[in-house]
Amino acid sequence: MSQSVFLVGLMGAGKTTVGRLLAKRLQARFVDSDHEVAAVTGVNIPTIFDIEGEAGFRRRESETIQRFSQEGNIVMATGGGAVLDPDNRQCLRNRGTVVYLSASPETLYERTRRDSGRPLLQVKDRLTRLRELHQQRDPFYREVAHIIIEVGRTSASQVVRQILAALASDART
């Protein structure tokens, strides 16, 4: 495979877990944009949010997406908000196959409820926040995606099989 695959979706959808497995199956390099931002800055994502705010983090995220999306033969898990930037959406869509890992806010809540490393979920009512984020971002995920996979209670290996089947039947060149 020389074409890259970019995974988009809300936090908790499984982009990193699925991405690692998918990269292994495709014999591609795996890149997690959040991890790359943290590696470059030397601090974790919550610290970046504390120091630079969400805008500073989004700028760094865009730089990371621009850089790695040019490489080819990668599977990249993007941050949940990467699609908010129209330049990111265009970059991802034009440089590879975009797969939206779609999950309900309720499923995402179950997957993230004990995770303290999610700056946007440091609120009293996480489920309401996830519903708001889903309502805001779902149209962007759908706009940028070439493939949409409903993840729900599906295992990561099942999701990878669905993605591989979709990639195999994808007629785009």
N, C-alpha and C positions, 0 to 999 in steps of 0.2 A: 504494500500500500504506500503510495507516495502522497496521497491527499490526506490532509489533516482532518481530525474530528474534534469539534468543539462542543462541550456539554454545557448547557444552560439550564437554569431552574432555580427555584428558591432554596434557601438554606435548609438542609435536611433532606433534600430530594435524593441524595446519594451520588452526587457528581464525582466526588473524590474516590469513593469506594468503587463505583462502576468504572470510572476512568482508569484506575490502576489495572483492573481486570481486563478491560477492553484493550488497553495499550499492550498488555502482555499477549493477548490473543492476536492482535494485529502486528505484533513485533515492532511497535512504535515506541517513541519516547513519551513518558507521561509527565505532564506539567500541570501543577495546580497554581493558578494565578495568585491566589491568596498567599500560599506558601512562598512563592517567588517574591512577592511584595515584602513579606516579613523578612525573608533572607537578605534582600537588598538593604532594607532599613536597619536590620539588626534588632528589631523589636516586634512584638506580636501585634495583630490587627487591633485589638482593643486599645493598645497604647497609641497606635497611629491615630485612631479616632479621638482619643483624649487630647493629643498634642495638636494634630492638624485638622481635626473635624472630619466629617464625612467627605467634604469637598477635596481635602488633601489626599485622603485615601483613594477616592475615585480617580484623581489625576494620576496617581501612582499605578493604579489598576489599569488604566488606559495605556500607559507607557508599556506596561508588562505585556498586555494583549497585543499591542502593535509589534513589539519585539519578537515574541515567541510565535505569533501567527505567521510570520514570514519564513520560518524554518522548514516547514513541510515535514511530513511523516511524524506528527505528534498527535497525541490525544491530550486536550487541555480541558481541565475543569475550571470554569470561570466562576467568579464571585457572583452571588445572587443578584446584585445590582448592576452588573456590567452592562446589561442591555438598556439601561436608562440613557446611556450616551449614544446618540445616533451614529457617531463615528465608529464606536465599538461594534454596533450592529452591522454596519456596512462592511467593516473589516472582517468580521467573523464570517458573514454570509459569503463574501467574495473569495475568501482564502481557504475554505474547506467546507465540510458538511457539518451543519449545526443540528444537534440533537437536543430537544427539549425534554428533560425528565420532569414530567408533570405529576404533581401530587396535590391532594386536597389540603387545605389549611389544617384540617383535623389530623391527617396523617403526619404532616410536618410538625405539628405540635407534639404529637407522641414521640417523634424522633428527636426533638430538640429540647424537650422540657427540662432535662437535667443538665443541659450544656450551658455553662456560664461564660463561654468565650465568644458569644455572639452579640456584638455591641447593639445591634438594632432590636434585640430581644430583651434588653435590660429595662423592662417595663413591668407594671403590675399584672396586666392581663395579656399574656403572650399569645393566646389564641386569637383575640381580637386584633392584635398587631399583625399576626400572620395572615389573617383574613384581609386586612388593609393592604399589606404588601402584595398578596396574591391578586387582589382586585387591580392594583396599580400596575403590576409587572406582567401579568399573564398575557395581555395583548401584545406586549413587546416580545415576549418569548415566542408567541405564536407567529408574529411577523417575521422574526429572524430564522425560525426553525425550518429545516428541510425535512426533518423527521420528528414526530412527536411520539413519545413513549409514556404511557400511563404507568407509574411505578407502584402506587398503592402498597399492597402487602407483598408484592413480588420480590423475590430474592435478587440480590445483585447479579448472580450468575444467570438468572432467567432474563433480567434486563439486558445483560450483555448479549445473550443469544438473540433477543428481539432486535437489538441494534445491528448485530451482524447480519441477520436476515434482511433487515431493511436496507442496509448498505449494499448487500449483494443484489437486491432487486432494484436499486436506485439507477435509473436510466440516464441521470445527468452525467456529462463527461467533464 
